[in-house]
Amino acid sequence: DVVVAFETGELFFTRAFTSGYLRNAEMMPEPLQHELIATNLGDTGAAAAGMALVRADWLMQREDDRDDQRVLIYGHADDGKCAAAVVMKNMSRG
């Protein structure tokens, strides 16, 4: 499982993620792979959420050896509002 954040990684965002992680550890099992969109692209503003969704799709396309995979994408706005989604791939092989 992978977590993709569409935020800049500033300290207050990191604290919010830590609290959410501790409350929902079953959704983010170890070893946790955590990525920030801003690490490679910088502060992309409102486009960051869409870029996180594209990254989630790309990650799932690369994981052909697993039937089920999920990617949690999340982010925070500067005014404190939060958004998150779990993107899942489920390919049945017959």
C-alpha positions, 0 to 999 in steps of 0.5 A: 500500500502507498500513501501519496500526499498532495501537499507541500510537506510543511510542518503543520501538514506533517503533524496532521498526517501523523495523527491520522496515521496513528488513528488509522494504522490498519489502513497504512500497514508497514512498511509504509511508502509515503510520497509527496507530490511536491518533492518532484514537482514543487508546489503545484497548488490546486493541481496537486490533487489531480496529480496525486490521482494520476500518480496513484494510477501510475503506481497501480499500473506498475504493480502487475503482480498483485490483484488488489492494490490500494493507494491513499491520496490526501492533502490539506489546504492552507485554510485547514480543510482536508480531503482524502480518497482511497483508490483501488485496483481490483483485477479479476483473473478468470 
